[in-house]
Amino acid sequence: MIDDPGRRGLYREPRLYRAETSSDIMPLEIAFHTLNVMDAASTIACLRRDDCHERNPIYGRNPKPVMIIGAKAITSGVHYWVMRTLLPDHPGLARAFGWVTVTIQGSVVGLNLSQMF
């Protein structure tokens, strides 16, 4: 009997291969994850100075760094999954999702940085 990797759950759909990633989607993905890291770093730095508070009600007023890092890791994972799910069948929607999320994340980072200086 020939071992079939698909039977063991190791099969990956060809439509999800990296080679099929649109060239304009990759920069959006990189920008989102970079901004996500910048958001976490600026939030943690600001909270450590004790002169500012988190405004996101999901985190609470003074979240611990591990909560911020964990939430950002989950956010990055979900963003990556959504982009990879949309891209094969709906590249325009994936592109729009990428631009919206990068714009929102960039605005948040801008607000954080404006409070730091």
URZI-V411434 format. One line per field, one symbol per residue. ss: DSSP state (~ for helix, > for strand, _ for the rest). burial: + if it has 16 or more other ideal C-beta (glycine too) atoms within 10 Angstrom, else -. A space follows every 10 residues. Layout:
ss->???
burial->???
//
This chain:
ss->____~~~~__ ___~~~_~~~ __~~~~~~~~ ~~~~~~~~~~ ~~~~~~~~__ __________ ____~~~~~~ ~~~~~~~~~~ ~~~~~~~___ ~~~~~~~~~~ ~~~~~~~~~~ ~~~~~~_
burial->---------- ---------- +---+--++- +++-++-+++ +++--++--- ---+----+- --+----++- ++--++--+- --++-++--- ---++-++-- ++--++-++- -+-----
//
